[in-house]
Amino acid sequence: MIKKYTSGNPICTEAFIEKYDSLNISEFPLVNRVENNKFVFEFDMQDNDIVYGLGEAPRGINKRGWVYESFCSDDPFHTETKSSLYAAHNFLMLYGSKTFGLFVDFPARVRWDIGYTSTNKTVITIDGTDFDIYVIDGSKPIEIVKEFRSAIGKSYIPPFWAFGFQQSRWSYPDKQAVDKVIDGYNKANIPLDCVYLDIDYMERYKDFTVDEQKFPNFADYVKEKKEQGIHLIPIIDAGVKKEENYEVYEEGIENDYFCKNGDGSVFEGGVWPGIVGFPDFLRKDVREWFGSKYKILTDAGIDGFWNDMNEPAIFYSTKGLNAAIEKASSLKGKNLDLSQFFNLKDTFLGLSNSPADYSSIYHTVDGKQVCHDRVHNIYGANMTKAAGEYFEKEFGNGKILMFSRASYVGAHRSSGIWFGDNHSWWSHILLNLKMLPSANMCGFLYCGADLGGFNENATRDLVLRFLALGVFTPLMRNHSALGTRDQECYNFENSKDFKDILEVRYRLIPYLYDTFCKASENNDMIFRPLSFDYPDDKIARECETQLMLGDECMICPVYEQNVSGRYVYLPEDMTFVKLSGENVVTEKMTKGTHYIEVSLNEVPLFIKNGKQIPLCKPAMRTGLLDRENLEYIY
Amino acid sequence: MIKKYTSGNPICTEAFIEKYDSLNISEFPLVNRVENNKFVFEFDMQDNDIVYGLGEAPRGINKRGWVYESFCSDDPFHTETKSSLYAAHNFLMLYGSKTFGLFVDFPARVRWDIGYTSTNKTVITIDGTDFDIYVIDGSKPIEIVKEFRSAIGKSYIPPFWAFGFQQSRWSYPDKQAVDKVIDGYNKANIPLDCVYLDIDYMERYKDFTVDEQKFPNFADYVKEKKEQGIHLIPIIDAGVKKEENYEVYEEGIENDYFCKNGDGSVFEGGVWPGIVGFPDFLRKDVREWFGSKYKILTDAGIDGFWNDMNEPAIFYSTKGLNAAIEKASSLKGKNLDLSQFFNLKDTFLGLSNSPADYSSIYHTVDGKQVCHDRVHNIYGANMTKAAGEYFEKEFGNGKILMFSRASYVGAHRSSGIWFGDNHSWWSHILLNLKMLPSANMCGFLYCGADLGGFNENATRDLVLRFLALGVFTPLMRNHSALGTRDQECYNFENSKDFKDILEVRYRLIPYLYDTFCKASENNDMIFRPLSFDYPDDKIARECETQLMLGDECMICPVYEQNVSGRYVYLPEDMTFVKLSGENVVTEKMTKGTHYIEVSLNEVPLFIKNGKQIPLCKPAMRTGLLDRENLEYIY
């Protein structure tokens, strides 16, 4: 049962597709108040209650004991004490002494103090008084999730080949680099379906251009790769380069498509291309225009994209940078004291994604000027909608791979997400795992983290262990940053271990794809916390290093360095399976605590009694998989 | 058996107190070469070999699978991909197919590639050709450690009261703040022995001054606190403020005690006091001078210090800052492209601890000018030696509490260390645990991390779990940064839980102090990896979440949020003990894997069969402990 409470005049986010009658906020059942023009509400928790939700967010599956903020943030340091990542997924669920779900439909900041200030109290602060809150009643978490998911609409399903293994890097700047990657995988006999084009494929970072020097005859090249079974996936950034004779920019200026300053001039921010205009994706005409630009690349044979920098990330604004330089100049020849020094340093540090810049940007919503602060969290989702609406119209559903960095609930209908610029940290294996069920709750099924870690240098064993989790994530992509160690599987010693892991992925694809489609169809989760299935088992309730997958399995990656295995908790008798290349080793294990040994080239998995999962033969491309002849393990 | 190999003319670090005849480096038994004036040597590892060592360093007890650098660094982000922390502890030990120890006695950079580039190879690069390497033969890790420790001299023993609980914060700036802390602890009936004075107690951050406004009649105040059983522990920074009529600075100038630029002028860096001179602690006369200044505070009754910022940390140099401002000014009115923007931003970001600044500093060693780069890693250790030599002369051994942020082997004879500016991260509980045996190997017995975490906001449960590990660390100090949430125990809800944890500490102090003194006397470790005691037990060999403590116990803190316990591995039958306030619950447990429940107010501990440990009654101060009437648990 979903009830909708409305306060003031909310901006429509299109998160929900089902319509509910609005109840007046005065009837809202939780303790609440308005403070400084913010709506604050709260509920109590008992010691053993669990709080789920918030989708792509820092920390655990159980969100208790921290304060989070819904504010799409380009912040690559995903440490424990961060409050925001790239997404704003405003779904929360209390489970225990009371059980209910909440969705705060509000496109600006929302603060979630979940037992941080006071251990047994959740206090939610909405940064305004124009919003909808949906309250979802139910007795079981999975029922609440399904009801919520049903109301927000079915999740995006990507093409089948998007379940293949994907290799990315910032950057493979030209065709030689791309060919080298494909060649490396082919020679190592490691399966591969996609290679990514990060920003350098473009001409001076201009959206919807391809650098002719680097990729001569691009359409032919795309076709040639597709004949080899490889999809090229170019990046599209939110900002459009300010450059004379650049058609997209000039059209944007002509038609007044860009976000404004308060005085009506175009807001200018610095991102990869240098100065850009930010399309005002909140306008339908702008979305139609921007969406239609993807045609330039789909006409060249491209059938997959990733939308980036759409929080939006802003390295600096022209006005911010000028002010900083002005401040530095004024200090020339003076003896700075320490506070002046820190103030100056912080001025330069604070140029990126600055609150002052965000506050100075204006959108047009329903014909009215609206400050960016009020709609920040739906900017990226609307960029994705621009593409999604175009793809659906032009190609129908599920033909184009599309995922985004920034997102809001609703975007799950037309796109997946990746979890942004993580690090080559062992702790990020578990962070990846923990985000999976949370993202599923909010409708994002096609998702995954940068396997091996994006920032900083990875070690061989880290990449192998990360991939062994990635075997199960719908988006299975290895991605790494400029200046870091080469992270392609074939670049490490003894690439046979990587082949063993990736062949397991391809063997599982029929099962994973089927599980995915069913979850989308039934508004179900692919990944569930153990507590959903074993609510009365105390150890299972608290377990955040294992996940239930579909109806059949439990996954439990190894997530530490220099170990030959890990502890695992079985809430019931199960079959322990180790998969490696075409090898399958099974062992019946009993309910309880075990230490399992797992080699670097093995993928561990538990199958529930009475269940079985299908495996096909491995192949070098998803298109070569024989999906008819399946072997069943149990 | 220790052999010393000498190359060139090493700078004497005084790490060793035993003298060995030098063998020529040509006889050095490991594969080696000189490349670009660096000495590079290597050894192979088998899959199951373990590499121990490096003392205070990032990552695991087993150092395999990463590249480390000995370079004392003021870097507060102790993430997994860092290579250096504040110390340079050049002891390494291979254990497995071959077993030996190494100490690289060299005061500049040393790079340790321990299976990072190539999984089964360690490659060590010494940034020069003037060094000693000691090779320690032996068959058991503990024997190698003891032989090494014997050669470097007995570890510092602090006063007994330094085992009491210590509360710190940046900052308790005045006597009112200090009194509030003591009052808070007293009212909550939580034991306490020390309160720390961070930089704000000084007059404009000038070493060896006390701000009269904040602490009128300081000596009387120190005396009053001591009568309450509370020791005040002031900080001393490496840099001496440049200020007219400030005696310490003027003496330094008069006597030419400060580090120089290449042209012989005094090097000026910006730190907390603004512009400072850095005493050239490598000179004996400078150490004697600086050490004698501590008398100003010991005369006021102070009997404990912490030496900080002695890597040395340099926020900026006058010349670096001027160049950055100059660069910014030159860009005024110009349209910057992205690379110019990043270059400018990075210029300001790079002002702190800049390699260019370090390279421009000169010391006087044996009458010769020596570039700081060549002696960087012994600067802080020599600052501590300055204090230690004074204290020993004036008060004898073990009377003054002294610990340092930067260190080098050798400093362990006159001081402890703390592990620097960590974070309020759950992962830092384990990082703390993992550093303990590594630090012990290198002679540092009196050590500990900032409990609850220094940077960013802590949660109540994190502080409790952190403290439950800290119960066992010789230095048990809660410390937190300016601008973070109040972290004193009495400031959290239900302070009774904190009382329960801290009373356990006080009950254990007789045992912990005795274990400490024996370890110092016998050149032994207090904390050992399980692998030292159970070398043939595979799970124990790899375990890095539990430690052996003394001859009697195994410790196993809970290190995750929102859990009621943890997995534990018992390499043999043991007694599981839960301590909470005066409560003791024991349970016999069998060898193997278990899940143990531990409440937030409990300290878990395992006692080996046939062993027992003494407990005294809790008290509010160490001085009130009845060390004669002991209860034994087993």
Interface residues (C-beta under 8 A of the other chain):
Chain A: I50 R59 G60 N62 R64 G65 W66 T79 E80 T81 Y116 S118 T119 G270 V271 W272 P273 G274 F315 Y316 L321 A324 I325 E326 A328 S329 L331 K332 L336 D337 L338 F341 F342 L344 K345 F348 L349 L351 H423 S424 W425 W426 S427 N455 E456 N457 T459 R460 D461 L462 E493 K538 I539 E542 E544 E560 Q561 N562 V563 S564 Y567 Y569 T593 H594 Y595
Chain B: I50 R59 G60 N62 R64 G65 W66 T79 E80 T81 Y116 S118 T119 G270 V271 W272 P273 G274 F315 Y316 L321 A324 I325 E326 A328 S329 L331 K332 L336 D337 L338 F341 F342 L344 K345 F348 L349 L351 H423 S424 W425 W426 S427 N455 E456 N457 T459 R460 D461 L462 E493 K538 I539 E542 E544 E560 Q561 N562 V563 S564 Y567 Y569 T593 H594 Y595
